[in-house]
Amino acid sequence: MKPNYFDGISIIIPSYNREKQLCRLLDSIFKEDISDIYEIVVVDNSSDYDIYEILSKYSSQKFRVVRNSFNIKMATNMVNTFLHCKTKWMWLISDDDVICENSIKKISNTLPKNLNAAYLKFSTEGTCSYGIEKNREVEGLEKFIDYYLEDKNIRRGNLVFVSNGVFNLEILHPYLGNAFEFSYTYIGFLIPVFFALNSGSSIVFSNEVIIKYLSPENENWSFATVGLGLSTLSHLPLELNNNYLKKFLNITMAVTFEKLFKYLLFNKVNMPRQTYKRIYLNSYIFYLTPIEKILSKFCYLLLSYPRIGRVLYPHFLKIINILK
């Protein structure tokens, strides 16, 4: 059945217990000319404060709030946004970022030139050069993988970044259910894009900056939880040969083995060795070089002796940098 979306673009914001950050984002949006925006929707994940009070602060007919009756957890709420967009184009924005000046106009000018693109990936301020994309259209998942492997340092964090992406829901519609099926990967919002690319669709990268990344305030972002989620991308039934599957798992694993080791070593995490092993067997084992696999196994060993590991960590880090 053909999807029935309205023309235009909507801004959809998943949110939970970030009242100050959400208001900061909304302020940045309502400072802009929103005449090209169909509506702005906050999908609230049952926050502890009255989300509807925020609705009253912004007198716009284009602004509405959807509140979940209970907390469905972050990864699920991120893909829940697909259920609440009424337009062909959806700009998904994390509640702790802010949009840049003239970003709405930049997007509006770009969309008519790329009506057949399944997804548009714009550039980001606040992440140095890692957030700047090349102006390019890529067709197919292999070309997408090649695009990210062009850089000496793979921009994994930028690949999985939420707020610089605009989705063409008409093209992605056959694959939106996969976002929910694989929401446990923690990047469920990108799963329809991967499936569309694997079916021959194209996406567009743009060097136009539309979003400003702001570091999370006083939040304990868990490399362990997100790493476990990302490691399950190996579950996706993608049609890739072994070589490209390894490359795909490499570029999408934002939590490198060095970062994971440091996080597990210096933070209180339940079953750190088991967590490291699960992520290694689900993901790292497929694409790490032989030397990196040896280093990774040494990380696993040191997690058995955390006091010794913390003492040796600075020296171990130097060895990693030399060997890599």
PEWO-V709256 format. One record per residue. RES is the residue in three letters. NEAR is the number of other C-alpha atoms within 10 Angstrom. Layout:
res near
RES NEAR
RES NEAR
//
This chain:
res near
MET 5
LYS 7
PRO 11
ASN 11
TYR 13
PHE 13
ASP 11
GLY 16
ILE 25
SER 24
ILE 22
ILE 24
ILE 25
PRO 24
SER 24
TYR 22
ASN 16
ARG 16
GLU 18
LYS 10
GLN 19
LEU 22
CYS 17
ARG 16
LEU 19
LEU 21
ASP 14
SER 15
ILE 20
PHE 13
LYS 11
GLU 15
ASP 13
ILE 14
SER 10
ASP 13
ILE 19
TYR 21
GLU 21
ILE 24
VAL 20
VAL 25
VAL 23
ASP 23
ASN 24
SER 19
SER 17
ASP 10
TYR 12
ASP 12
ILE 21
TYR 13
GLU 9
ILE 16
LEU 14
SER 11
LYS 10
TYR 15
SER 9
SER 12
GLN 9
LYS 14
PHE 16
ARG 17
VAL 16
VAL 16
ARG 18
ASN 14
SER 10
PHE 10
ASN 14
ILE 13
LYS 11
MET 16
ALA 21
THR 22
ASN 23
MET 27
VAL 26
ASN 21
THR 21
PHE 20
LEU 9
HIS 15
CYS 23
LYS 18
THR 20
LYS 21
TRP 27
MET 26
TRP 23
LEU 24
ILE 24
SER 19
ASP 23
ASP 22
ASP 21
VAL 24
ILE 25
CYS 17
GLU 17
ASN 15
SER 18
ILE 22
LYS 16
LYS 14
ILE 20
SER 15
ASN 11
THR 15
LEU 17
PRO 9
LYS 9
ASN 16
LEU 13
ASN 15
ALA 20
ALA 25
TYR 28
LEU 22
LYS 26
PHE 25
SER 24
THR 25
GLU 20
GLY 12
THR 15
CYS 8
SER 11
TYR 18
GLY 23
ILE 19
GLU 19
LYS 15
ASN 13
ARG 12
GLU 16
VAL 19
GLU 18
GLY 17
LEU 25
GLU 19
LYS 15
PHE 19
ILE 19
ASP 15
TYR 16
TYR 21
LEU 17
GLU 10
ASP 10
LYS 7
ASN 9
ILE 17
ARG 18
ARG 18
GLY 16
ASN 21
LEU 19
VAL 20
PHE 18
VAL 19
SER 25
ASN 27
GLY 23
VAL 24
PHE 24
ASN 24
LEU 23
GLU 16
ILE 21
LEU 22
HIS 18
PRO 15
TYR 16
LEU 22
GLY 16
ASN 20
ALA 25
PHE 21
GLU 14
PHE 23
SER 22
TYR 19
THR 25
TYR 25
ILE 22
GLY 27
PHE 28
LEU 23
ILE 25
PRO 25
VAL 25
PHE 20
PHE 23
ALA 23
LEU 23
ASN 19
SER 14
GLY 13
SER 20
SER 22
ILE 24
VAL 22
PHE 19
SER 19
ASN 15
GLU 20
VAL 21
ILE 24
ILE 22
LYS 20
TYR 19
LEU 13
SER 11
PRO 11
GLU 9
ASN 6
GLU 7
ASN 7
TRP 9
SER 14
PHE 18
ALA 21
THR 13
VAL 18
GLY 25
LEU 23
GLY 21
LEU 24
SER 25
THR 20
LEU 23
SER 16
HIS 10
LEU 14
PRO 8
LEU 15
GLU 13
LEU 14
ASN 9
ASN 10
ASN 10
TYR 15
LEU 17
LYS 18
LYS 19
PHE 22
LEU 21
ASN 23
ILE 19
THR 23
MET 23
ALA 23
VAL 21
THR 14
PHE 22
GLU 15
LYS 14
LEU 20
PHE 23
LYS 17
TYR 17
LEU 22
LEU 22
PHE 12
ASN 10
LYS 9
VAL 14
ASN 10
MET 10
PRO 21
ARG 18
GLN 12
THR 18
TYR 23
LYS 16
ARG 16
ILE 21
TYR 21
LEU 12
ASN 18
SER 23
TYR 23
ILE 16
PHE 18
TYR 17
LEU 18
THR 12
PRO 10
ILE 11
GLU 18
LYS 17
ILE 12
LEU 19
SER 22
LYS 14
PHE 12
CYS 23
TYR 20
LEU 13
LEU 19
LEU 22
SER 13
TYR 11
PRO 16
ARG 13
ILE 11
GLY 19
ARG 16
VAL 10
LEU 12
TYR 18
PRO 10
HIS 10
PHE 17
LEU 13
LYS 11
ILE 12
ILE 14
ASN 8
ILE 8
LEU 10
LYS 9
//
